[in-house]
Amino acid sequence: MAQFHEDPALLTKEKLKSELLANNVPLPSADSKKDVYVQLYLKNLTVLNKKNISAPAPDTFSSDEEMTAPLVSNRSRSGK
């Protein structure tokens, strides 16, 4: 699962471009300022963090799978 930066303004313009391209986000014209790329990143990629967090991981423990311990009696079943 990919994690996206909460503050993409810390990334370089080139890193923003490569991240956007890697996630199939169409890029603006080449003469666009870094802020345009930051806004695209926030709109398209940081939203994915929220989706990934809200979906439980497949190996997450669920309480409905909890097994109860068998009852153990102090009496012997042999009848002695």
C-alpha positions in Angstrom: 0.0 0.0 0.0 1.4 3.3 -1.0 1.5 6.1 1.4 1.2 9.7 0.2 2.6 12.8 1.9 0.2 14.9 3.9 2.2 18.0 3.0 3.3 17.6 -0.6 4.6 21.2 -0.6 7.8 19.6 1.0 8.4 17.7 -2.2 10.2 19.0 -5.2 8.3 19.9 -8.4 10.0 17.0 -10.1 9.0 14.6 -7.4 5.4 15.8 -7.5 5.4 15.3 -11.3 6.7 11.7 -11.0 4.2 10.8 -8.2 1.3 12.2 -10.2 2.4 10.4 -13.3 2.9 7.2 -11.4 -0.7 7.4 -10.2 -2.1 8.3 -13.7 -3.0 11.9 -12.8 -2.9 14.1 -15.9 -0.3 16.8 -15.6 -0.9 20.5 -16.3 1.2 22.4 -18.9 4.9 22.3 -18.4 5.1 26.0 -17.4 2.8 25.5 -14.4 4.0 26.6 -11.0 4.8 24.1 -8.2 1.6 25.1 -6.4 -0.5 23.7 -9.3 1.2 20.4 -8.8 0.8 20.5 -5.0 -3.0 21.1 -5.5 -3.2 18.2 -7.9 -1.4 16.0 -5.4 -3.7 17.0 -2.6 -6.8 16.5 -4.7 -5.8 13.2 -6.2 -3.3 11.4 -4.0 -3.6 12.4 -0.3 -7.3 11.5 -0.6 -6.1 7.9 -1.2 -4.6 7.9 2.3 -8.0 8.3 3.8 -9.4 5.5 1.7 -6.6 3.2 2.7 -7.0 4.0 6.3 -10.8 3.5 6.4 -10.5 0.1 4.7 -9.4 -2.5 7.3 -6.4 -4.6 6.4 -7.2 -8.1 5.4 -5.2 -9.6 8.3 -6.9 -7.4 10.9 -8.2 -9.3 13.9 -11.9 -9.4 14.2 -13.6 -10.1 17.5 -16.3 -12.2 15.8 -13.5 -14.8 15.1 -12.7 -15.1 18.8 -12.7 -18.6 20.1 -14.1 -19.3 23.6 -12.1 -21.5 25.9 -13.6 -24.9 26.6 -15.1 -25.4 30.1 -12.9 -27.6 32.3 -14.5 -29.4 35.2 -12.8 -30.5 38.4 -14.7 -33.8 38.2 -13.2 -36.7 36.5 -15.3 -38.2 33.7 -14.3 -41.8 34.6 -16.7 -41.8 37.6 -14.1 -42.7 40.2 
